[in-house]
Amino acid sequence: MDKQMVVSAIVLFILLDLFIFYLFVKYKQGKLDRNPFISIVVKETKIMYYAFFRWKRKKEPVELSFSLVKNSSYFWLFVALMHEQVIEMVFLHIYLKKVDPSYAYIITGLHIYSIFYIMGDYNWVRNTPIRVKDDRIEIKIGARREISFNISDIKQIQRAKLKYNNSEGLVHEKGVFHATAFPRVLTRIFGISDELKHEIIFHHPIHYKGYFGLKKQVDKALIYIEDSQHFVSSLEKKMTSYEVVEC
């Protein structure tokens, strides 16, 4: 193992240690429900499970469900990323095999893991549609984030659209939950997003869980799904019924 590889390995281990330390701090602060090591193992295991065994969506007995990936740009991103990873893996392996064989196998291994991870993430999101169960709404974006709330938590629902600043950059609101399959990290980096359709405003802040179970508060949920109008109409009917019962 040459000096450059040793330095790279040390840097990666330091970054990993800092990340784990950050998760433990959040765990001690009560912002994580369980030990971060357990969360990481469970998440990685489920990602691989969805990559290999859950290509077909399993129907569950719920009142209503709404797909997150139907006509979403995430499908085309998934296809593009899969092609990019496979092509890059082949060419890099051939090149590094001649230059430095030890690097070739490490990089190829990372590419294979990335391919399985992308497959698992897509299938996990595809298999977790928005669910409406009686007066409970559950929105889970695969392993990324999830929120659940009652009809009574909703103050109002209204049309919404993406906001841009003076330099035509996308405005990223704080204290909101994004119900979209498209990865938010790519939206922040490249300003690419599905079309925003509606926003659900809550009476009071609602807790949601992010990566590794990190808990945060939001004041509203932004809905990007294709069937947003049908979803909103269903919620508004329930809100009306709830108000009648309360009266």
C-alpha positions in Angstrom: 0.0 0.0 0.0 1.6 3.3 -1.1 1.8 6.5 0.9 -1.1 8.2 -1.0 -3.5 5.3 -0.3 -2.5 5.4 3.4 -3.2 9.1 3.7 -6.6 8.7 1.9 -7.6 5.8 4.2 -6.7 7.9 7.3 -8.7 10.9 6.0 -11.7 8.7 5.4 -11.5 7.1 8.9 -11.2 10.5 10.5 -14.3 11.7 8.6 -16.2 8.6 9.5 -15.2 9.0 13.2 -16.4 12.6 13.2 -19.7 11.6 11.6 -20.3 8.8 14.2 -19.4 11.2 17.0 -21.9 13.7 15.7 -24.6 11.0 15.7 -23.8 10.0 19.3 -24.0 13.6 20.4 -27.5 13.8 18.8 -28.4 10.5 20.5 -27.4 11.8 23.9 -29.4 15.0 23.2 -32.5 12.8 22.7 -32.7 13.7 18.9 -32.2 10.0 18.0 -34.5 7.3 19.0 -31.9 4.6 19.2 -28.2 3.9 19.1 -26.7 5.3 15.8 -24.7 2.0 15.2 -28.0 0.1 15.3 -29.6 2.6 13.0 -26.7 2.4 10.4 -26.8 -1.4 10.4 -30.6 -1.6 10.0 -30.6 1.0 7.2 -27.8 -0.6 5.3 -29.4 -4.1 5.7 -32.8 -2.8 4.4 -31.2 -1.0 1.5 -29.6 -4.3 0.4 -32.9 -6.1 1.0 -34.8 -3.7 -1.3 -32.0 -3.8 -3.9 -32.3 -7.6 -4.2 -35.7 -8.7 -3.0 -38.3 -6.0 -3.2 -38.7 -5.1 -6.9 -42.4 -5.7 -6.8 -44.5 -3.4 -4.6 -46.4 -5.2 -1.9 -49.9 -4.0 -1.4 -51.1 -3.3 2.1 -54.6 -2.9 3.4 -54.8 0.9 3.7 -57.6 3.3 2.9 -55.7 5.3 0.3 -52.1 5.4 -1.0 -50.3 7.7 -3.4 -47.1 6.9 -5.2 -44.1 9.1 -4.7 -42.3 8.0 -7.9 -45.2 8.2 -10.4 -44.1 10.6 -13.2 -41.3 11.9 -10.9 -37.9 13.0 -12.2 -36.4 10.6 -9.8 -37.0 7.7 -12.2 -34.9 9.4 -14.9 -32.2 10.3 -12.3 -32.2 6.6 -11.2 -31.7 5.5 -14.8 -28.9 8.1 -15.4 -27.1 7.2 -12.2 -27.2 3.5 -12.9 -25.7 4.0 -16.4 -23.1 6.5 -15.1 -22.0 4.1 -12.4 -21.7 1.1 -14.6 -19.8 3.0 -17.4 -17.5 4.7 -14.9 -16.8 1.5 -13.1 -15.7 -0.3 -16.3 -13.5 2.4 -17.6 -11.9 3.2 -14.3 -11.2 -0.4 -13.6 -9.5 -0.9 -17.0 -7.4 2.3 -16.5 -6.5 1.7 -12.8 -5.7 -2.0 -13.6 -2.8 -0.8 -15.7 -1.7 2.1 -13.4 -2.3 0.7 -9.9 -4.1 -2.6 -9.5 -4.6 -2.2 -5.8 -6.7 1.0 -6.4 -8.6 -0.8 -9.2 -10.3 -3.3 -6.9 -11.1 -0.8 -4.2 -12.7 1.6 -6.6 -14.6 -1.2 -8.4 -15.9 -2.4 -5.0 -17.1 1.0 -4.2 -18.9 1.3 -7.5 -20.6 -2.0 -7.1 -21.8 -1.0 -3.6 -23.0 2.4 -5.1 -25.0 0.5 -7.7 -26.7 -1.7 -5.1 -27.4 1.3 -2.9 -29.0 3.3 -5.7 -31.2 0.3 -6.6 -32.1 -0.2 -2.9 -33.0 3.5 -2.4 -35.2 3.6 -5.5 -37.1 0.4 -4.6 -37.5 1.5 -1.0 -39.0 4.8 -2.1 -41.2 3.1 -4.7 -42.5 0.6 -2.0 -43.4 3.3 0.5 -46.2 5.5 -1.0 -48.0 8.1 1.0 -50.6 6.3 3.1 -53.9 7.5 4.6 -55.3 5.3 7.4 -58.5 6.6 8.9 -57.5 10.1 10.2 -53.8 9.4 10.1 -51.4 10.4 7.3 -48.1 8.6 6.9 -45.4 10.0 4.5 -42.2 7.9 4.3 -39.5 8.7 1.7 -37.6 5.3 1.9 -34.7 5.6 4.3 -34.4 9.3 4.0 -37.2 10.9 6.1 -40.7 10.2 7.4 -43.5 12.1 9.1 -47.0 11.2 10.3 -49.8 13.4 11.5 -53.5 13.5 12.1 -56.3 15.3 10.2 -56.7 17.4 13.4 -53.1 18.7 13.0 -53.9 20.3 9.6 -54.7 24.0 9.7 -55.1 24.5 6.0 -54.1 23.2 2.6 -53.3 25.5 -0.3 -51.7 25.5 -3.7 -48.0 26.2 -3.8 -45.1 26.6 -6.2 -41.3 26.8 -6.1 -39.9 30.1 -5.0 -36.8 31.7 -6.6 -34.6 34.6 -5.4 -33.4 37.6 -7.4 -30.5 35.6 -8.9 -33.0 32.9 -10.0 -31.7 30.5 -7.4 -34.1 28.1 -5.7 -35.3 29.3 -2.3 -35.0 26.5 0.3 -37.5 27.1 3.1 -36.7 26.1 6.6 -39.0 24.2 8.9 -40.7 22.2 6.1 -41.0 18.5 5.1 -40.6 17.8 1.5 -42.9 14.9 0.2 -40.9 14.1 -2.9 -39.0 11.2 -4.2 -36.3 13.4 -5.8 -33.2 13.6 -3.4 -33.1 16.9 -1.6 -29.3 16.9 -1.6 -29.3 17.1 -5.4 -32.0 19.8 -5.3 -29.7 21.9 -3.1 -26.7 21.4 -5.2 -28.1 21.6 -8.7 -31.5 23.4 -8.1 -33.3 20.5 -9.8 -36.7 19.4 -8.3 -40.1 17.9 -9.1 -42.9 20.4 -9.4 -44.3 21.7 -6.1 -48.1 21.2 -6.1 -49.5 21.9 -2.6 -48.5 22.7 0.9 -50.1 21.5 4.2 -49.8 23.9 7.0 -50.0 22.6 10.6 -51.7 24.1 13.6 -48.5 23.5 15.6 -44.9 22.2 14.8 -44.8 18.5 13.9 -41.8 16.2 14.5 -40.4 14.2 11.7 -37.5 11.8 11.4 -34.6 12.3 9.0 -31.6 10.1 8.1 -30.6 7.7 11.0 -33.8 8.8 12.9 -32.7 12.4 13.5 -35.7 14.3 14.8 -36.7 17.8 13.7 -39.7 20.0 13.8 -41.6 21.4 10.8 -44.5 23.8 10.4 -45.7 22.5 7.0 -45.3 19.7 4.5 -44.7 20.5 0.8 -46.3 18.0 -1.6 -44.7 17.3 -5.0 -46.5 14.1 -6.0 -48.3 13.5 -9.3 -51.7 12.8 -7.6 -51.4 15.8 -5.4 -54.9 17.1 -6.2 -56.5 13.7 -5.4 -54.5 13.4 -2.2 -55.5 17.0 -1.1 -59.2 16.4 -2.0 -59.2 13.3 0.2 -57.7 15.2 3.1 -60.1 18.1 2.7 -63.1 15.7 2.8 -61.7 14.2 6.0 -61.1 17.7 7.5 -64.7 18.7 6.8 -66.0 15.5 8.4 -63.8 16.1 11.4 -65.1 19.6 11.8 -68.7 18.4 11.7 -68.0 15.8 14.4 -66.3 18.4 16.5 -69.3 20.7 16.2 
